[in-house]
């Protein structure tokens, strides 16, 4: 079975989005850890929540990639 060019481009685009989301998530986890160590609970929780949302988005994109 041959994969169409359009399907391959779509998969590549989704993979790029996943990589970008994961890079942002790593940055946010770092910021949350720094905020936690600096006793800034509000910033730590906010960045942790956004990181979890990004994880959910990346997981849904990866679910889209798997047949």
C-alpha positions as CSV (number, residue, x, y, z in Angstrom):
1,X,0.0,0.0,0.0
2,X,1.4,3.3,-1.0
3,X,1.2,6.4,1.2
4,X,0.0,9.5,-0.5
5,X,2.2,12.6,-0.6
6,X,-0.6,14.5,1.1
7,X,-0.8,12.1,4.0
8,X,3.0,12.2,4.4
9,X,3.0,16.0,4.5
10,X,0.2,15.9,7.1
11,X,2.1,13.5,9.3
12,X,5.3,15.6,9.0
13,X,3.4,18.7,10.0
14,X,1.8,17.0,13.0
15,X,5.2,15.7,14.1
16,X,6.7,19.2,13.9
17,X,3.8,20.5,16.1
18,X,4.5,17.7,18.6
19,X,8.2,18.6,18.7
20,X,7.4,22.3,19.3
21,X,4.9,21.5,22.0
22,X,7.3,19.2,23.8
23,X,10.1,21.9,23.7
24,X,7.7,24.4,25.2
25,X,6.7,21.9,27.8
26,X,10.3,21.3,28.9
27,X,10.8,25.1,29.2
28,X,7.6,25.4,31.3
29,X,8.6,22.5,33.6
30,X,11.9,24.3,34.1
31,X,10.2,27.6,34.9
32,X,7.8,25.8,37.3
33,X,10.7,24.1,39.1
34,X,12.6,27.4,39.4
35,X,9.4,29.1,40.7
36,X,8.8,26.3,43.2
37,X,12.4,26.7,44.5
38,X,12.0,30.5,44.8
39,X,8.8,30.1,46.8
40,X,6.6,31.6,44.1
41,X,3.7,29.1,44.4
42,X,1.3,31.0,42.0
43,X,3.8,31.0,39.1
44,X,4.8,27.4,39.8
45,X,1.2,26.1,39.7
46,X,0.3,28.2,36.6
47,X,3.2,26.9,34.6
48,X,2.6,23.4,35.7
49,X,-1.0,23.6,34.6
50,X,0.0,25.0,31.2
51,X,2.6,22.2,30.9
52,X,-0.1,19.6,31.5
53,X,-2.3,21.2,28.9
54,X,0.5,21.1,26.4
55,X,1.1,17.4,27.2
56,X,-2.5,16.7,26.5
57,X,-2.3,18.5,23.2
58,X,0.9,16.6,22.2
59,X,-0.7,13.3,23.2
60,X,-3.8,14.0,21.1
61,X,-1.6,14.9,18.1
62,X,0.4,11.6,18.6
63,X,-2.9,9.7,18.8
64,X,-3.8,11.3,15.4
65,X,-0.5,9.9,13.9
66,X,-1.1,6.3,15.0
67,X,-3.5,4.4,12.7
